[in-house]
Amino acid sequence: KVAECHGDRTLVPFRYQGQYEDEETGLYYNRFRYYSPEMGIYISSDPIGLAGNNPTLYGYVLDVNTWLDILGLEKCANVEDGVLKIKRKFSKGSKESDELEDFVSRWNKQIPPDGLTRQPVSRELRKKASDAANKYRIDNPELFKSGQVAGHIPDVGWGGNPQGPFVPISSSVNSYLGGATQAVPVGTTYTSVIIID
């Protein structure tokens, strides 16, 4: 049974980059905070604080023409002059930070001279990569005694081979690297990777 609805049939509450307009307040909601279209800033500070590397804590992304901020968070990766720069998420000296540094070192060794290109990850490609990672874990159980996942060096989204190589890595570091992929447009080529503070 369909309910009878009343209201403006032409109203579309979605604004720039999927923000949801709250008609009562006039603010746009970005899942983590509210954006004021009149002021051109968020009305609450970035939930990742100074780690967002935005000195105002209330600002939008660096360049609205090339960056999206659909979650209301600051970017964590970008490519400049062929260098993929990934923001250090974990405290220096922590287990996760050391894992990230080791992973990036191994990653750089896998990049051919002409670079790697950020690619879309289809359902088939993701399945192929997941199957290969699971097989690697099954074939090498001694490497995964602490519950790590088999991390692709690099992830297929970053242009890596779905068949590996692999390294045992914590799920938090693996998830961060996979999530950072979303910050870089498909088709972007890079020749090296660095971690930035």
CORQUIKA-V566757 format. One record per run of one state. SS is the DSSP state (a for helix, b for strand, c for the rest). FROM is the first residue (numbers start at 1). TO is the last residue. If there is no record, write none. Layout:
BEGIN
ss->[SS SS]
from->[FROM FROM]
to->[TO TO]
END
This chain:
BEGIN
ss->[c b c a c b c b c b c b c a c b c b c a c b c a c a c b c a c b c a c b c b c]
from->[1 14 15 16 19 20 23 27 30 34 37 41 43 49 53 77 81 83 88 95 111 116 118 123 140 141 145 149 153 156 159 166 170 171 184 189 191 192 197]
to->[13 14 15 18 19 22 26 29 33 36 40 42 48 52 76 80 82 87 94 110 115 117 122 139 140 144 148 152 155 158 165 169 170 183 188 190 191 196 197]
END
